[in-house]
Amino acid sequence: MPEPLTKEEVDSKTDPTVATQWDESTPKDEQFQELYKIADGMKTCLLTTTRPNVGPVARSMAIAKRVGPDFLYLANIHSQKFEDLKENKTVQITFQDSSTQNWISITGEAVTTDNADPRIKQIYSKGVNAWFGDLGDGIHTGMPEDPRMALIEVKARYIAYWKSTVTSVGFLKEVTQASLTGKVADTGVNRQLFEKDIQGARDSSS
């Protein structure tokens, strides 16, 4: 059993809850596949932009399509988020599944295109028009040709996520035991993927 650390010896390199925080042993390919599985199981996420004189602003967005580590959204070009993106293209996407405790946080750059982008027709799905409405002028119909319908593509630069490795019952058991024994609860794996890793995954999915 290791010797107890003194107050002065506990820092970011010796604190066991931080020093071993990230999963460094699982191959990157496997980490990406498990990331995709978690993300594909959640149809909506929070998309956070930065608004001048306000700060971070988040809203729920339905994912139109995932392409490797990047995400596509259909959105109304008249909405405030497009004004935010003109000022600052850095965004954050967050997912959380309260039933499993899985979560994902992605920092990336948003690329916006107008209705001329052919991908809009490719990823449009029934029900999208409910969020645009039909203005009755034969142009603003809420269909793929509606000039209000634009595309936001978030190209990931940094990804962190948590993959639970226990059931809900196992989670409660692990947390209870850790609380009673002073050990650190072991309920899953924390992973981070950097720009070089992400570009490799992007290249392999294209």
Disulfide bonds with the S-S distance in Angstrom:
none
